[in-house]
Amino acid sequence: MSHRARWGAVFLAPVLTVALAATPAHTAAEAAYERVLNGTFDSVKSPWWSSANTPSAVSLGRLCADVPAGTVNVWDSMIGQNDIPLEAGQPYTLSFTASATRDVSIRAVVQLPTAPATLNKAAAVTSTPKSFQFTGTSTTAGLHAQLLFQQGGATQPFTLCLDDVSLTGGAIPPGGGRDFGSPVRANQYGYAVHGPKKASIVDASATPVSWRLLDSSGTVVKNGLTHVQGTDAASGDHVHIADFSSVRTAGTGYTLAVDGATSYPFAIADNPYKTLRKDALAYFYAVRSGTPIEAQYAGEAYARPAGHLGVAPNKGDTDVPCLPGTCDYSLDVRGGWYDAGDQGKYVVNGALAAWQLMDSYERSRGQGDTAGLRDGLLSIPENDNGVPDVLDESRWEMEFLLSMQVPAGEPLAGMAHHKIHDLAWSALPTQPDKDSQPRYLHAPSTAATLNLAAAGAQCARVWARYDAAFAHKCLTAARTAWKAALAHPDVYAPSSDSVGGGAYADTDVTDEFSWAATEFYATTHDRAYLSRIDTEITPAGFSWRDTGALADLTVVRLPGRFPDRMVDAARKRVLAVADGFVRDERSQGYPNPSLPANGAYVWGSNSVTVNNALVIATAYDITHRSAYRSAALESMDYLLGRNALNQSFVTGYGTQASHNQHNRIWAHQIDPKLPSPPPGSLAGGPDSALQDPVAQQNLVGCAPATCYIDDIYSYSTNEIAINWNSALAWVATFAADSAR
């Protein structure tokens, strides 16, 4: 999980996803739309930043900065705000109040990268607060303009204070100008020949309308009438459903036409999910830390040197000290997967992702999915070692998790350090081998320790048939972690520890105790663990923070390893929750098995969708009822474009697919020499809380299901993460298996 300031750097503008066309200026003047966030500094500084040599803070309702002496250029000391949208041909008015501890001249600048400044004006600031107003016209449209106050070149230090900063202008209101394209929304990649095939159509009609399915030549293959679903609460759309499931002729270039509108093209194939299974799993090789990513496996565009091995400028993960004040030793914690948009590594998130890959292996073994067990399924260095590739990939993370354990003889021995990451946020983009930040181990936590215990116990079970020594290593570490957690049941990671990396705070670890106990019993049959299994799956599902549901999922996955009464009870609970998810999916205009009670979409909402689909798929494995399979496959339709945004959230899968996800390695939007994320990368999805400046500027007033923008700087809606892709890989593996 990465949070991300840019500290005044200038970046290239991306391909725009909202309309910023020129409009008559008088419209903008009448509207006077505000473009600055938090210009009154009533309580917090965000999203303002200042140069590293110019510390700033909110004081008495003003933003005050200590400006150093001895710099050369005016831009050597700055205060700024990024991600301000500008429209071509529109005038903008900047106003602000400023004062300083001595008479100085500063410059006020509004500019887009690689374009002439909209305005660049000098302001004579004195010790008496004075109001300023400047106007300029933008010649270029873009979402990522910067408002800068430049005061470098001073011969004496001084303090500058700003207040009531406002930039008004533009004809398009905040959150306006969005275009979701055709009202006919389909899975943009492909439907299974022997699976459900439906599309969602935005249409105000209260009665059914005609639809036509066209093949690649434009010939009508099938026609029919829609079902009127009604108003979809999450999007506000009035939706019809077209069902063409009876069409079972494989082909590419199909489209669905309704009243002159046409969907993006899609395929109908015997097994459209085989490639997605590989790509979603291949994501993990691409995010490996501590090893070169080689072109022969990942392709030339994604090849890169090994990161964080202590080769300059890296400080490296080979001898990482603890954050000062937390311990006095260092650990070799190389390897593992980079977590998300940042290059930190987190035990709680990593353990869940590794668990899902190992659980996918156990699911494939239990269901006779030989493809999911293949050695050679993936293009990775270990693809010819006699071990299923999905286990090889999970091992890369497991080895890292084991290395995060506190050594014997140290305080809190046996516990797991919560995370390791940079001291401060690195810039976008930053290649792993070019990261010069010092990196630190953060204090151990009970949550991390129990995640290590759970994943370690599972690791011992799945590796027993392939590598007995590694299985023993996993179980030994897991038992040590369990004992340490029992001795220290309430050591929590602070929510405030969120500079340079995500906090991943969790102050309720009863669920982790239950999950870990379940994995231990499944592996060891030691009845001492049974009394600690006390959580149940609920309609809340599961996440990295809430792992209690994994106990029931493990029980039903491995029924022969648990008492019959536990299996029967867990089975009833899983089916009941899956039934609720299916109802939620069917009740909406778009097939999302997540229907939040409060209507809000959360950070990483697509992970909720795919995790709920995992539960539905598990219900199918238990019962083989076709309704569960259909619902799981339709949830893939949602992710692949049948949604309110008409957007595939999976890179490389669909005409309008996410490709600017927030990430420091694959930053094509910023640097065209870099690639976009690899095919099979899942974007986080709508977040109705609008938790980053790009979202706050461009998604104002969005319906919850549409609070998403495919922009690299929108970390709250468009990040990528290992636990999201592990869930996608699990469900894609199920889908590929169910289509065979």
C-alpha positions in Angstrom: 0.0 0.0 0.0 1.7 3.2 -1.1 1.0 6.8 -0.3 2.6 9.3 -2.5 3.8 12.8 -2.6 5.9 14.1 -5.5 7.8 16.9 -3.8 7.6 19.5 -6.5 9.1 17.5 -9.4 7.8 18.1 -12.9 6.2 15.2 -14.7 4.8 14.6 -18.2 1.1 14.8 -18.6 -0.8 11.5 -19.2 -3.4 10.6 -21.8 -6.5 12.4 -20.4 -9.4 10.4 -19.1 -11.8 13.3 -18.7 -12.7 15.9 -21.3 -10.8 19.1 -21.1 -11.7 20.8 -24.4 -11.7 24.5 -24.8 -15.0 26.2 -24.1 -16.0 29.9 -24.3 -14.3 31.8 -21.5 -17.4 33.5 -20.2 -18.8 30.2 -19.1 -15.8 29.6 -16.8 -16.0 33.1 -15.4 -19.6 32.6 -14.5 -18.9 29.3 -12.8 -15.7 30.3 -11.0 -14.8 26.7 -10.3 -12.3 26.2 -7.5 -9.2 24.2 -8.5 -7.2 24.3 -5.3 -7.6 21.8 -2.5 -7.3 22.9 1.1 -6.4 26.5 0.3 -7.5 27.8 3.8 -5.3 25.5 5.9 -7.9 25.2 8.6 -6.3 22.1 10.2 -4.0 20.0 7.9 -1.3 20.6 5.3 -2.2 17.9 2.8 -2.0 17.9 -0.2 0.5 20.8 -0.1 4.2 20.0 -0.2 7.4 21.9 0.2 11.0 21.4 -0.9 13.1 19.2 1.3 15.2 22.3 2.3 12.0 24.2 3.2 10.2 22.6 6.1 6.6 23.7 6.3 3.6 23.2 8.7 0.2 24.6 9.4 0.2 27.4 12.0 -2.7 29.5 13.1 -4.7 28.6 10.0 -1.8 29.4 7.6 0.9 27.3 5.8 4.2 28.6 7.0 7.6 27.6 5.6 11.2 28.2 6.7 13.0 29.4 3.6 16.8 28.8 3.7 19.5 31.2 2.6 22.2 30.3 0.2 20.2 28.7 -2.7 20.8 29.9 -6.2 17.7 29.6 -8.3 14.2 30.8 -7.5 12.9 27.2 -7.8 15.4 25.9 -5.3 12.9 26.5 -2.5 9.2 25.9 -3.3 5.8 25.3 -1.8 3.3 23.6 -4.1 0.3 21.6 -4.9 0.1 19.0 -7.8 -2.6 17.5 -9.9 -4.6 20.6 -10.8 -6.7 20.2 -13.9 -6.5 22.9 -16.6 -8.4 23.4 -19.8 -7.0 24.7 -23.0 -7.9 28.3 -23.8 -9.4 29.0 -20.4 -8.5 31.9 -18.1 -7.6 31.2 -14.4 -7.4 33.6 -11.5 -5.0 32.9 -8.7 -5.5 34.7 -5.4 -3.7 34.4 -2.1 -2.6 36.1 1.1 1.1 36.1 2.0 3.4 37.6 4.7 7.1 37.0 5.6 9.4 37.8 8.4 11.2 40.2 6.2 10.5 41.9 2.8 11.0 39.5 0.0 10.0 38.8 -3.6 8.5 35.5 -4.5 7.0 34.1 -7.7 3.6 32.5 -8.1 3.5 30.0 -10.9 0.8 27.8 -12.5 2.1 25.4 -15.1 1.7 22.1 -16.8 4.8 20.1 -17.7 6.3 20.7 -21.1 3.9 23.7 -21.7 4.2 27.5 -21.3 3.2 28.6 -17.8 -0.4 29.6 -17.4 1.0 32.4 -15.1 4.3 33.3 -13.6 4.1 36.5 -11.5 6.3 38.2 -9.0 4.8 39.1 -5.6 6.4 41.6 -3.2 5.7 40.2 0.3 6.2 42.1 3.5 5.6 41.4 7.2 2.1 42.7 6.9 -0.3 40.1 5.3 -1.1 41.3 1.8 -3.6 39.9 -0.7 -2.5 39.2 -4.3 -4.5 38.3 -7.5 -3.1 37.3 -10.9 -4.8 36.0 -14.0 -3.5 33.9 -16.9 -4.7 31.6 -19.7 -3.8 28.0 -20.1 -2.7 27.1 -23.6 -2.8 23.3 -22.9 -5.1 20.9 -21.3 -4.0 18.5 -18.6 -4.8 16.9 -15.3 -1.4 17.5 -13.6 -0.6 21.2 -13.4 1.3 22.5 -10.5 0.7 25.6 -8.4 4.0 26.7 -7.1 5.3 29.4 -4.8 9.0 29.9 -5.5 11.3 31.7 -3.1 14.8 30.4 -3.7 17.9 32.5 -4.1 17.5 34.2 -0.7 20.6 35.7 0.9 19.1 35.5 4.4 16.7 33.0 5.8 13.0 33.9 6.4 9.6 32.5 7.2 6.9 32.7 4.5 3.2 32.2 5.4 0.4 31.7 3.0 -3.4 31.7 3.4 -6.6 31.8 1.4 -5.0 30.3 -1.7 -7.5 30.0 -4.5 -7.3 29.2 -8.2 -10.6 29.5 -10.1 -11.4 29.0 -13.7 -12.2 26.4 -16.3 -15.6 25.6 -17.9 -15.9 22.1 -16.7 -17.0 21.7 -13.1 -14.9 19.5 -10.8 -16.0 15.9 -11.5 -17.6 16.9 -14.8 -16.7 16.0 -18.3 -16.5 12.3 -17.8 -17.5 10.0 -20.7 -18.0 6.3 -20.2 -18.5 5.5 -23.9 -21.1 3.2 -25.2 -24.1 2.4 -22.9 -23.7 -1.3 -24.0 -21.3 -2.8 -21.4 -19.9 -6.3 -22.0 -17.0 -8.4 -20.9 -14.4 -6.8 -23.2 -12.2 -9.9 -23.3 -14.2 -13.0 -23.7 -17.0 -15.3 -22.6 -16.7 -19.1 -22.2 -18.6 -21.1 -24.9 -20.3 -23.1 -22.1 -20.8 -20.3 -19.7 -23.1 -17.3 -19.1 -23.0 -14.5 -21.6 -24.7 -11.3 -20.5 -24.3 -7.6 -21.1 -25.6 -4.6 -19.2 -27.2 -1.7 -21.1 -27.8 1.8 -19.8 -31.3 2.6 -21.1 -34.1 4.8 -19.6 -36.8 2.6 -21.1 -39.2 1.0 -18.6 -40.0 -1.7 -21.2 -37.6 -4.2 -22.9 -35.6 -3.1 -25.9 -34.2 -5.0 -28.8 -30.6 -6.2 -28.9 -28.6 -7.9 -31.7 -25.4 -10.0 -31.4 -23.1 -9.4 -34.4 -20.2 -11.5 -35.5 -16.9 -9.9 -36.8 -18.4 -9.5 -40.2 -21.4 -7.6 -38.9 -23.8 -10.5 -39.5 -26.6 -10.8 -36.9 -26.0 -14.1 -35.0 -28.8 -13.7 -32.4 -31.3 -11.1 -31.4 -33.7 -10.7 -28.5 -35.2 -8.4 -26.0 -33.6 -7.1 -22.8 -34.7 -7.8 -19.3 -35.4 -4.5 -17.4 -33.2 -4.7 -14.3 -34.0 -1.2 -13.1 -32.0 1.5 -11.4 -28.6 0.3 -10.2 -28.1 2.1 -6.9 -24.3 2.1 -6.9 -24.0 3.8 -10.3 -27.4 5.6 -10.7 -27.8 3.9 -14.1 -31.1 2.5 -15.3 -30.0 -0.9 -16.6 -31.3 -3.5 -18.9 -29.7 -7.0 -19.2 -29.2 -8.8 -22.5 -28.7 -12.6 -22.2 -27.1 -14.3 -25.2 -25.9 -17.4 -23.3 -27.4 -19.7 -25.8 -24.8 -18.7 -28.4 -22.1 -21.3 -28.4 -20.1 -20.6 -31.5 -16.5 -19.7 -30.8 -15.2 -16.6 -32.5 -13.6 -13.2 -32.1 -14.8 -9.7 -32.8 -18.4 -10.2 -31.6 -20.3 -7.0 -30.6 -23.7 -6.4 -29.1 -25.8 -3.6 -30.6 -28.7 -1.8 -28.9 -30.5 1.1 -30.5 -27.6 2.2 -32.5 -25.0 1.8 -29.7 -22.5 -1.0 -29.9 -20.3 -2.7 -27.2 -16.6 -3.0 -27.4 -15.7 -6.2 -29.2 -15.3 -9.5 -27.4 -14.6 -13.2 -28.0 -16.5 -16.3 -27.3 -14.0 -19.1 -26.7 -13.8 -22.6 -25.3 -11.6 -21.4 -22.5 -10.9 -17.7 -22.5 -9.4 -17.7 -19.0 -6.3 -19.9 -19.7 -4.2 -16.9 -20.6 -5.5 -14.8 -17.8 -4.6 -17.5 -15.3 -1.0 -17.4 -16.5 -0.7 -13.6 -16.7 -2.3 -13.1 -13.3 0.3 -15.5 -11.8 3.1 -14.2 -13.9 2.6 -10.8 -12.2 4.4 -12.2 -9.2 7.7 -13.0 -11.0 7.6 -9.4 -12.3 7.4 -8.0 -8.7 10.1 -10.2 -7.2 12.7 -8.4 -5.1 16.3 -9.3 -4.8 16.7 -11.0 -8.2 17.1 -9.9 -11.8 13.9 -10.0 -13.8 15.1 -11.6 -17.0 13.9 -11.0 -20.5 13.7 -14.7 -21.3 11.0 -15.0 -18.7 9.3 -11.6 -18.5 10.0 -10.2 -21.9 12.3 -7.3 -22.9 10.0 -4.6 -21.7 9.8 -5.9 -18.2 13.4 -7.0 -17.7 15.3 -5.1 -15.0 18.3 -5.5 -12.7 17.9 -7.0 -9.2 16.6 -4.5 -6.7 17.7 -3.9 -3.1 20.7 -6.1 -2.9 23.1 -3.5 -1.5 24.5 -2.5 -4.9 24.9 1.3 -5.1 22.8 3.3 -4.9 20.8 0.7 -3.1 21.2 0.4 0.7 19.9 -3.1 0.1 17.8 -5.7 2.0 20.8 -7.9 2.8 21.6 -6.3 6.1 18.6 -4.2 7.2 18.7 -2.5 10.6 15.7 -1.9 12.8 14.0 1.5 12.8 15.9 3.4 15.6 14.6 2.6 19.0 13.0 -0.7 18.1 15.9 -3.2 18.2 19.7 -3.3 17.8 20.3 -6.0 15.2 20.1 -6.3 11.5 18.5 -9.0 9.3 19.0 -10.3 5.8 15.5 -10.0 4.3 16.2 -10.1 0.6 13.7 -11.6 -1.7 9.9 -11.6 -1.5 7.5 -9.5 -3.6 7.2 -5.8 -3.7 3.9 -5.1 -2.2 2.0 -2.5 -4.3 2.8 0.9 -5.7 5.7 1.2 -3.4 8.7 -1.1 -2.9 8.0 -2.1 0.7 7.5 -5.6 1.8 4.8 -6.4 4.4 4.3 -9.6 6.3 0.5 -9.3 6.7 -0.2 -8.6 3.0 2.5 -11.0 1.8 1.2 -13.9 3.9 -2.3 -13.5 2.6 -1.1 -13.4 -1.0 1.2 -16.4 -0.5 -1.8 -18.2 1.2 -4.0 -17.6 -1.8 -1.4 -19.1 -4.2 -0.9 -22.1 -2.0 -4.7 -22.4 -1.5 -5.1 -22.3 -5.3 -2.7 -25.2 -5.4 -4.7 -27.2 -2.8 -7.9 -26.4 -4.7 -6.4 -27.6 -8.0 -5.2 -30.8 -6.3 -8.5 -31.4 -4.7 -10.5 -30.7 -7.9 -8.3 -32.6 -10.3 -7.2 -29.5 -12.1 -4.0 -30.8 -13.6 -3.2 -27.5 -15.5 -3.1 -25.7 -12.2 -0.6 -28.2 -10.9 1.8 -28.0 -13.9 5.5 -27.5 -13.6 6.0 -25.4 -16.7 2.7 -23.4 -16.5 4.6 -20.2 -16.0 7.6 -18.5 -17.6 9.8 -18.4 -14.5 13.3 -19.7 -13.7 11.9 -22.7 -11.7 9.6 -23.9 -14.4 11.4 -27.2 -14.9 12.1 -28.4 -11.4 9.4 -31.0 -10.8 7.3 -28.6 -8.6 4.1 -26.9 -9.6 4.9 -23.4 -10.6 2.3 -21.9 -8.4 4.2 -23.3 -5.4 7.5 -22.2 -6.7 6.2 -18.6 -6.9 4.7 -18.8 -3.4 8.0 -20.0 -2.1 9.7 -16.8 -3.2 7.5 -15.0 -0.8 7.6 -17.6 2.0 11.4 -17.5 2.1 11.1 -13.7 2.7 8.4 -14.2 5.4 10.6 -16.7 7.3 13.5 -14.2 7.2 11.4 -11.6 9.0 11.3 -13.6 12.3 13.1 -12.1 15.3 16.2 -14.2 16.1 16.5 -16.4 19.2 18.0 -14.6 22.1 16.5 -11.2 21.2 13.6 -9.5 22.9 10.4 -10.7 21.3 12.2 -13.7 19.8 10.0 -15.7 17.4 7.8 -12.8 16.5 7.8 -11.4 13.0 8.7 -7.9 12.1 5.7 -6.1 10.7 7.3 -4.7 7.5 10.4 -3.4 5.8 10.5 -0.4 3.6 12.1 2.9 2.7 12.6 5.7 5.3 10.6 8.1 3.1 8.4 7.9 0.0 10.5 7.5 -3.1 9.6 9.3 -6.3 7.5 8.1 -9.2 9.0 6.4 -11.0 11.9 4.7 -9.1 13.4 1.5 -10.4 14.2 -0.9 -7.5 17.9 -1.0 -8.3 18.0 2.9 -8.3 16.3 3.3 -4.9 18.8 5.2 -2.7 16.6 5.4 0.4 17.8 3.8 3.6 15.5 0.8 4.5 14.4 -0.3 8.0 12.8 -3.2 9.8 9.7 -2.0 11.6 8.8 -3.3 15.1 7.3 -6.8 15.4 3.5 -7.2 15.7 1.2 -10.0 16.8 -0.7 -9.7 13.5 2.5 -10.3 11.5 3.6 -13.1 13.7 0.3 -15.0 13.3 0.3 -14.4 9.6 3.8 -16.0 9.5 2.4 -18.9 11.7 -0.6 -19.5 9.4 1.3 -19.3 6.1 4.2 -21.3 7.6 1.8 -24.1 8.7 0.2 -24.2 5.3 3.7 -24.1 3.6 4.7 -27.2 5.6 1.6 -29.0 4.4 1.9 -28.2 0.6 5.7 -28.7 0.4 5.8 -32.0 2.3 5.6 -34.0 -1.0 8.2 -31.9 -2.8 10.8 -30.7 -0.3 10.7 -32.2 3.1 13.5 -30.0 4.4 11.7 -26.8 3.4 8.5 -28.1 4.8 10.2 -28.8 8.1 11.7 -25.3 8.1 8.3 -23.7 7.5 6.7 -25.7 10.3 9.5 -25.0 12.8 9.2 -21.3 12.1 5.4 -21.4 12.3 5.5 -23.2 15.7 8.0 -20.7 17.0 5.8 -17.8 15.8 2.7 -19.4 17.4 4.4 -19.6 20.8 5.6 -16.1 20.5 2.2 -14.8 19.7 0.7 -16.6 22.7 3.3 -14.9 24.8 2.7 -11.5 23.2 -0.9 -11.4 22.1 -1.4 -7.7 22.0 1.6 -6.1 20.2 0.0 -3.9 17.5 1.5 -2.0 14.6 0.7 1.7 15.0 -1.6 3.3 12.4 0.6 6.3 12.4 3.6 4.4 11.0 2.7 5.4 7.4 5.7 7.4 6.1 7.7 5.6 3.4 5.3 2.7 3.5 1.7 1.7 4.4 0.8 1.2 8.1 -1.2 -2.1 7.7 -2.4 -1.6 11.3 -4.5 -4.2 12.9 -5.6 -4.1 16.5 -7.9 -7.2 16.6 -5.9 -10.4 16.1 -8.5 -12.9 17.3 -9.2 -13.7 13.7 -5.5 -14.4 13.0 -5.3 -16.7 16.0 -8.2 -18.7 14.6 -6.9 -18.8 11.1 -3.4 -19.9 12.2 -4.9 -22.6 14.5 -6.9 -23.9 11.5 -3.8 -24.2 9.3 -1.8 -25.9 12.2 -4.6 -28.5 12.7 -4.9 -29.2 9.0 -1.1 -29.8 8.9 -0.4 -31.5 12.2 -3.8 -32.9 13.5 -2.7 -31.7 16.9 -6.0 -31.4 18.8 -4.6 -28.7 21.0 -5.3 -26.2 18.2 -9.0 -27.1 17.8 -10.1 -24.9 20.8 -8.5 -21.9 19.1 -10.5 -22.2 16.0 -13.4 -19.9 16.8 -14.1 -17.6 13.8 -16.7 -18.0 11.1 -17.1 -16.7 7.6 -19.6 -13.9 7.4 -21.0 -11.6 4.7 -18.1 -9.3 5.5 -15.8 -11.8 3.6 -12.1 -11.5 4.2 -9.1 -9.2 3.6 -5.6 -8.8 4.9 -6.9 -7.3 8.1 -9.9 -9.6 8.6 -8.8 -13.2 8.1 -11.3 -15.1 10.2 -13.2 -16.4 7.2 -10.0 -18.2 6.0 -10.6 -20.8 8.8 -13.9 -22.0 7.3 -12.5 -21.8 3.8 -9.6 -24.1 4.8 -11.9 -26.5 6.5 -14.1 -26.9 3.5 -11.1 -27.1 1.2 -9.7 -30.0 3.2 -12.7 -31.8 4.7 -10.7 -35.0 5.3 -8.4 -33.3 7.7 -11.1 -32.0 10.1 -13.8 -33.5 12.3 -17.1 -34.1 10.5 -19.0 -31.7 12.8 -16.6 -28.9 11.9 -16.8 -29.6 8.2 -20.7 -29.7 8.2 -20.9 -26.4 10.1 -18.3 -24.7 8.0 -19.9 -26.0 4.8 -23.3 -24.5 5.8 -21.7 -21.2 6.6 -19.7 -21.0 3.4 -22.8 -21.8 1.3 -25.0 -19.3 3.2 -22.4 -16.5 2.6 -22.0 -17.5 -1.0 -25.7 -17.5 -1.5 -25.8 -13.9 -0.2 -23.0 -12.9 -2.6 -24.9 -14.4 -5.5 -28.1 -12.5 -4.5 -26.0 -9.3 -4.2 -24.6 -9.9 -7.7 -28.0 -10.6 -9.3 -29.7 -7.6 -7.6 -27.4 -5.1 -9.3 -27.3 -3.8 -12.8 -23.6 -4.9 -13.1 -22.5 -8.3 -11.8 -20.6 -7.4 -8.7 -20.8 -9.9 -5.9 -20.0 -7.1 -3.5 -22.9 -4.9 -2.3 -21.7 -2.7 0.6 -24.5 -2.1 3.1 -23.6 1.6 3.3 -23.3 2.0 -0.5 -19.6 3.0 -0.2 -16.9 1.5 -2.3 -13.6 1.1 -0.4 -9.9 1.4 -1.3 -9.2 -1.8 -3.3 -12.9 -2.5 -4.0 -12.0 -4.8 -6.8 -10.2 -7.1 -4.3 -13.5 -7.3 -2.4 -15.2 -8.3 -5.7 -12.7 -11.0 -6.5 -12.4 -12.3 -2.9 -16.2 -12.7 -2.8 -16.0 -14.5 -6.1 -13.5 -16.9 -4.5 -16.1 -17.7 -1.9 -18.7 -18.3 -4.6 -16.3 -20.5 -6.5 -15.6 -22.5 -3.3 -19.4 -23.1 -3.0 -19.3 -24.5 -6.5 -16.5 -26.8 -5.6 -18.5 -28.1 -2.6 -21.8 -28.6 -4.4 -21.2 -28.4 -8.2 -24.3 -26.3 -8.5 -24.2 -24.4 -11.8 -25.6 -21.2 -10.3 -22.4 -20.8 -8.3 -20.2 -21.3 -11.4 -22.2 -18.8 -13.4 -22.0 -16.2 -10.6 -18.2 -16.6 -10.3 -17.8 -16.2 -14.1 -20.1 -13.2 -14.2 -18.0 -11.6 -11.5 -15.1 -11.8 -14.0 -17.4 -10.1 -16.5 -17.6 -7.2 -14.0 -13.8 -6.9 -13.7 -13.3 -7.2 -17.5 -15.6 -4.4 -18.5 -19.3 -5.1 -17.7 -19.5 -2.3 -15.2 -20.7 1.3 -14.8 -17.4 2.7 -16.1 -17.3 0.5 -19.2 -13.7 -0.3 -18.1 -11.7 -3.5 -17.9 -9.7 -3.3 -14.7 -7.2 -5.9 -15.9 -4.3 -4.6 -17.9 -4.2 -6.1 -21.4 -7.7 -7.5 -21.3 -10.1 -5.4 -23.2 -10.3 -2.4 -25.5 -10.7 0.0 -22.6 -8.4 -1.6 -20.0 -6.5 0.0 -17.1 -2.9 0.6 -17.9 -1.8 3.5 -15.8 -1.9 1.9 -12.4 0.0 3.5 -9.6 3.4 1.9 -9.5 7.0 3.0 -9.3 8.4 0.4 -11.7 5.9 0.5 -14.6 5.3 4.2 -15.1 4.7 4.6 -18.8 2.3 7.5 -18.2 5.2 9.5 -16.7 8.1 8.1 -18.8 7.3 6.7 -22.2 10.5 4.7 -22.1 9.0 2.6 -19.3 6.2 0.0 -19.9 2.7 0.0 -18.4 2.0 -2.7 -15.9 2.2 -6.2 -17.4 -0.9 -8.0 -18.7 -3.0 -9.5 -15.9 -2.4 -6.6 -13.4 -5.6 -5.8 -11.5 -6.4 -2.2 -10.7 -7.8 -1.4 -7.2 -11.0 0.0 -8.5 -13.6 2.5 -7.4 -13.1 4.2 -4.0 -15.9 6.5 -3.1 -14.0 8.1 -0.3 -11.7 9.9 -2.9 -8.5 9.5 -0.9 -6.0 11.1 -3.2 -5.8 14.6 -4.9 -6.3 13.3 -8.4 -9.6 11.6 -7.3 -10.6 14.7 -5.3 -10.0 17.0 -8.3 -11.6 14.8 -11.0 -14.2 12.6 -9.3 -16.2 15.1 -7.3 -19.9 13.9 -7.1 -19.2 10.5 -8.6 -21.6 7.7 -8.0 -19.8 5.1 -5.8 -19.3 2.6 -8.6 -17.8 5.2 -10.9 -15.2 6.7 -8.4 -12.3 5.5 -10.4 -9.7 7.1 -12.8 -7.0 5.3 -14.7 -4.2 7.7 -13.7 -0.9 6.7 -12.1 -1.2 9.4 -9.4 -4.6 8.2 -8.2 -3.2 5.8 -5.7 -6.6 5.3 -3.9 -8.4 4.1 -7.0 -5.7 2.8 -9.3 -3.0 1.0 -7.3 -1.9 -2.5 -7.8 -1.1 -5.0 -5.0 0.0 -8.5 -4.5 -3.0 -9.6 -2.5 -5.3 -8.2 -5.2 -3.5 -10.1 -7.9 -3.3 -13.3 -5.9 -7.1 -13.2 -5.6 -7.4 -12.6 -9.3 -5.0 -15.5 -10.0 -7.1 -17.8 -7.8 -10.4 -17.0 -9.5 -8.9 -17.0 -13.0 -7.5 -20.5 -12.2 -11.0 -21.6 -11.1 -12.5 -20.1 -14.2 -10.0 -21.8 -16.5 -10.6 -25.1 -14.8 -14.3 -24.8 -14.9 -14.3 -24.1 -18.6 -12.3 -27.3 -19.5 
